[in-house]
C-alpha cells in the first residue's frame, strides 16, 4: 500500500493479477483494517474498490 515499498507499477500489476485470478472464484473477501498503514495513500484504497467493482461483477455485494 505504501509507495516507498511498492511502486505504482508494481501495485497496479499486483492488483491486475489478483483480480484476473479471481474472476472465476466467487469467494473473495477484501478488507482494510489495522493492516493498512496510516501513511498509505487513500487513492490506492479507492483504486482497489474501483477495480473490485469493475472486475468482480458476479458478486452479491459491491463495495
DSSP file (Angstrom, degrees, kcal/mol; ACC not computed):
  #  RESIDUE AA STRUCTURE BP1 BP2  ACC     N-H-->O    O-->H-N    N-H-->O    O-->H-N    TCO  KAPPA ALPHA  PHI   PSI    X-CA   Y-CA   Z-CA
    1    1 A X              0   0    0      0, 0.0    40,-0.6     0, 0.0     2,-0.5   0.000 360.0 360.0 360.0 -26.1    0.0    0.0    0.0
    2    2 A X    >>  -     0   0    0     38,-0.2     4,-2.6     1,-0.1     3,-1.8  -0.769 360.0-143.4 -94.3 124.1    2.9    2.4    0.7
    3    3 A X  T 34 S+     0   0    0     -2,-0.5    -1,-0.1     1,-0.3     5,-0.1   0.800  99.4  61.3 -56.2 -31.4    4.6    3.8   -2.5
    4    4 A X  T 34 S+     0   0    0      1,-0.2    -1,-0.3     3,-0.1     3,-0.2   0.768 115.9  33.3 -66.9 -23.0    8.1    3.7   -0.9
    5    5 A X  T <4 S+     0   0    0     -3,-1.8     2,-0.4     1,-0.3    -2,-0.2   0.794 131.2  27.5 -98.0 -37.5    7.7   -0.1   -0.6
    6    6 A X  S  < S-     0   0    0     -4,-2.6    -1,-0.3     4,-0.0     5,-0.0  -0.970  80.1-136.6-133.6 114.8    5.6   -0.8   -3.7
    7    7 A X     >  -     0   0    0     -2,-0.4     4,-2.8    -3,-0.2     5,-0.2  -0.146  29.5-106.3 -64.9 164.8    5.8    1.4   -6.8
    8    8 A X  H  > S+     0   0    0      1,-0.2     4,-2.7     2,-0.2     5,-0.2   0.902 122.5  51.8 -58.2 -41.3    2.7    2.4   -8.7
    9    9 A X  H  > S+     0   0    0      2,-0.2     4,-2.6     1,-0.2    -1,-0.2   0.941 112.2  44.5 -61.1 -48.2    3.6    0.0  -11.5
   10   10 A X  H  > S+     0   0    0      2,-0.2     4,-2.5     1,-0.2    -2,-0.2   0.878 113.3  51.7 -65.6 -37.6    4.1   -2.9   -9.0
   11   11 A X  H  X S+     0   0    0     -4,-2.8     4,-2.5     2,-0.2    -2,-0.2   0.942 112.4  45.0 -63.2 -48.6    0.9   -2.0   -7.2
   12   12 A X  H  X S+     0   0    0     -4,-2.7     4,-2.8     1,-0.2     5,-0.2   0.908 113.1  51.0 -62.3 -42.7   -1.1   -2.0  -10.4
   13   13 A X  H  X S+     0   0    0     -4,-2.6     4,-2.3    -5,-0.2    -1,-0.2   0.917 110.6  49.1 -61.2 -44.0    0.5   -5.2  -11.6
   14   14 A X  H  X S+     0   0    0     -4,-2.5     4,-2.6     2,-0.2    -2,-0.2   0.935 113.1  46.5 -61.4 -47.2   -0.4   -6.9   -8.3
   15   15 A X  H  X S+     0   0    0     -4,-2.5     4,-2.7     2,-0.2     5,-0.3   0.921 111.8  50.5 -63.6 -44.1   -4.0   -5.7   -8.4
   16   16 A X  H  X S+     0   0    0     -4,-2.8     4,-2.1     1,-0.2    -1,-0.2   0.920 113.1  46.1 -60.5 -43.7   -4.5   -6.7  -12.1
   17   17 A X  H  X S+     0   0    0     -4,-2.3     4,-2.2    -5,-0.2    -2,-0.2   0.926 112.3  51.5 -64.0 -45.0   -3.1  -10.2  -11.4
   18   18 A X  H  X S+     0   0    0     -4,-2.6     4,-1.0     1,-0.2    -2,-0.2   0.940 114.4  41.2 -57.6 -50.6   -5.2  -10.6   -8.2
   19   19 A X  H  X S+     0   0    0     -4,-2.7     4,-0.6     1,-0.2    -1,-0.2   0.819 111.9  55.1 -74.2 -30.2   -8.4   -9.7   -9.9
   20   20 A X  H >< S+     0   0    0     -4,-2.1     3,-0.8    -5,-0.3     4,-0.3   0.918 110.2  47.1 -63.4 -42.4   -7.7  -11.7  -13.1
   21   21 A X  H 3< S+     0   0    0     -4,-2.2     3,-0.3     1,-0.2    -2,-0.2   0.729 111.9  51.8 -71.5 -21.6   -7.1  -14.8  -11.0
   22   22 A X  H >< S+     0   0    0     -4,-1.0     3,-1.4    -5,-0.2    -1,-0.2   0.492  78.0  97.4 -93.8  -3.8  -10.3  -14.2   -9.0
   23   23 A X  T << S+     0   0    0     -3,-0.8    -1,-0.2    -4,-0.6    35,-0.2   0.836  92.0  37.9 -59.0 -34.8  -12.7  -13.8  -11.9
   24   24 A X  T 3  S+     0   0    0     -3,-0.3     2,-0.5    -4,-0.3    -1,-0.3   0.441 104.0  83.0 -94.4   0.2  -13.9  -17.4  -11.8
   25   25 A X    <   -     0   0    0     -3,-1.4     3,-0.0     1,-0.1    -1,-0.0  -0.912  55.3-169.5-108.5 124.0  -13.9  -17.5   -8.0
   26   26 A X        +     0   0    0     -2,-0.5     2,-0.8     1,-0.1    34,-0.2   0.447  68.4  82.3 -91.2   0.8  -16.9  -16.1   -6.1
   27   27 A X        +     0   0    0     -5,-0.1     2,-0.4    32,-0.1    -1,-0.1  -0.793  52.4 130.8-112.8  92.1  -15.3  -16.3   -2.7
   28   28 A X        -     0   0    0     -2,-0.8     2,-0.6     2,-0.0    -6,-0.0  -0.980  33.4-164.4-140.6 126.4  -13.1  -13.3   -2.1
   29   29 A X        -     0   0    0     -2,-0.4     2,-0.5     2,-0.0    -2,-0.0  -0.953   6.1-166.8-113.3 118.7  -13.2  -11.1    1.0
   30   30 A X        +     0   0    0     -2,-0.6     2,-0.3     2,-0.0    -2,-0.0  -0.881  16.9 166.8-101.8 134.0  -11.5   -7.7    0.7
   31   31 A X        -     0   0    0     -2,-0.5     2,-0.4     2,-0.0    -2,-0.0  -0.993  26.6-160.4-145.8 153.6  -10.8   -5.8    3.9
   32   32 A X        +     0   0    0     -2,-0.3     2,-0.1     4,-0.0    -2,-0.0  -0.986  37.9 126.9-132.6 123.5   -8.9   -2.9    5.2
   33   33 A X  S >  S-     0   0    0     -2,-0.4     3,-1.7     0, 0.0    -2,-0.0  -0.352  78.3 -27.7-143.6-136.5   -8.3   -2.7    8.9
   34   34 A X  T 3  S+     0   0    0      1,-0.3     4,-0.1    -2,-0.1    -2,-0.0   0.584 122.9  74.5 -69.9  -7.3   -5.3   -2.3   11.1
   35   35 A X  T 3  S+     0   0    0      2,-0.1     2,-0.6     1,-0.0    -1,-0.3   0.644  78.3  85.8 -77.9 -14.1   -3.2   -4.0    8.4
   36   36 A X  S <  S-     0   0    0     -3,-1.7    -4,-0.0   -35,-0.0     2,-0.0  -0.782  83.8-128.6 -90.6 118.4   -3.3   -0.8    6.4
   37   37 A X    >   -     0   0    0     -2,-0.6     3,-2.0     1,-0.1    -2,-0.1  -0.353  14.4-123.6 -66.6 145.5   -0.6    1.6    7.4
   38   38 A X  T 3  S+     0   0    0      1,-0.3    -1,-0.1    -4,-0.1    -2,-0.0   0.709 109.9  59.1 -62.5 -19.5   -1.7    5.2    8.2
   39   39 A X  T 3  S+     0   0    0      2,-0.1    -1,-0.3     3,-0.0     2,-0.2   0.434  76.7 118.7 -90.1   2.6    0.6    6.6    5.5
   40   40 A X  S <  S-     0   0    0     -3,-2.0   -38,-0.2   -38,-0.1     2,-0.2  -0.495  75.6-109.2 -67.7 132.5   -1.0    4.6    2.7
   41   41 A X    >>  -     0   0    0    -40,-0.6     3,-1.3    -2,-0.2     4,-1.0  -0.428  16.1-138.1 -64.6 131.9   -2.4    6.9    0.1
   42   42 A X  H 3> S+     0   0    0      1,-0.3     4,-2.4     2,-0.2     5,-0.2   0.792 100.7  69.5 -61.0 -27.3   -6.2    6.9    0.1
   43   43 A X  H 3> S+     0   0    0      1,-0.2     4,-2.1     2,-0.2    -1,-0.3   0.847  95.8  53.1 -60.0 -34.0   -6.1    6.8   -3.7
   44   44 A X  H <> S+     0   0    0     -3,-1.3     4,-1.9     2,-0.2    -1,-0.2   0.885 107.9  49.6 -69.9 -37.9   -4.8    3.3   -3.6
   45   45 A X  H  X S+     0   0    0     -4,-1.0     4,-1.9     2,-0.2    -2,-0.2   0.921 111.6  49.2 -65.0 -43.1   -7.6    2.2   -1.3
   46   46 A X  H  X S+     0   0    0     -4,-2.4     4,-2.6     1,-0.2    -2,-0.2   0.882 107.9  54.8 -62.0 -38.3  -10.1    3.8   -3.8
   47   47 A X  H  X S+     0   0    0     -4,-2.1     4,-2.7     2,-0.2     5,-0.2   0.898 105.6  51.9 -63.3 -40.9   -8.4    2.0   -6.7
   48   48 A X  H  X S+     0   0    0     -4,-1.9     4,-2.3     1,-0.2    -1,-0.2   0.934 111.6  46.8 -60.5 -46.4   -8.8   -1.4   -5.0
   49   49 A X  H  X S+     0   0    0     -4,-1.9     4,-2.3     2,-0.2    14,-0.3   0.914 112.7  49.5 -62.5 -43.6  -12.6   -0.7   -4.5
   50   50 A X  H  X S+     0   0    0     -4,-2.6     4,-2.1     1,-0.2    -2,-0.2   0.935 113.1  45.5 -62.7 -47.4  -13.0    0.5   -8.1
   51   51 A X  H  X S+     0   0    0     -4,-2.7     4,-2.6     1,-0.2     5,-0.4   0.878 111.2  53.6 -65.0 -37.2  -11.2   -2.5   -9.6
   52   52 A X  H  X S+     0   0    0     -4,-2.3     4,-2.3    -5,-0.2    -1,-0.2   0.932 110.7  46.2 -62.6 -45.1  -13.1   -4.9   -7.4
   53   53 A X  H  < S+     0   0    0     -4,-2.3    -2,-0.2     1,-0.2    -1,-0.2   0.861 117.3  43.9 -66.2 -35.6  -16.5   -3.4   -8.6
   54   54 A X  H  < S+     0   0    0     -4,-2.1     3,-0.3    -5,-0.2    -2,-0.2   0.865 123.5  33.7 -75.2 -36.9  -15.4   -3.5  -12.2
   55   55 A X  H  < S+     0   0    0     -4,-2.6     2,-1.5     1,-0.2     3,-0.2   0.876 110.4  56.8 -91.9 -42.1  -13.9   -6.9  -12.2
   56   56 A X    ><  +     0   0    0     -4,-2.3     3,-1.2    -5,-0.4    -1,-0.2  -0.469  61.5 152.1 -94.1  65.1  -15.9   -9.0   -9.7
   57   57 A X  T 3   +     0   0    0     -2,-1.5    -1,-0.2    -3,-0.3    -2,-0.1   0.664  63.6  61.0 -72.5 -17.9  -19.3   -8.4  -11.4
   58   58 A X  T 3  S+     0   0    0     -3,-0.2    -1,-0.3   -35,-0.2     2,-0.1   0.323  78.8 114.5 -92.9   9.1  -20.8  -11.7  -10.2
   59   59 A X    <   -     0   0    0     -3,-1.2   -32,-0.1     1,-0.1     3,-0.0  -0.457  66.9-135.1 -81.0 153.7  -20.5  -10.9   -6.6
   60   60 A X  S    S+     0   0    0    -34,-0.2     2,-0.4    -2,-0.1    -1,-0.1   0.813  89.7  45.2 -75.0 -30.7  -23.6  -10.5   -4.4
   61   61 A X  S    S-     0   0    0      2,-0.0     2,-0.3    -3,-0.0    -1,-0.1  -0.940  70.1-153.3-121.6 136.2  -22.2   -7.4   -2.7
   62   62 A X              0   0    0     -2,-0.4   -13,-0.0     1,-0.1    -9,-0.0  -0.730 360.0 360.0-101.5 155.4  -20.5   -4.4   -4.2
   63   63 A X              0   0    0     -2,-0.3    -1,-0.1   -14,-0.3   -14,-0.1   0.440 360.0 360.0 -82.9 360.0  -18.0   -2.2   -2.4
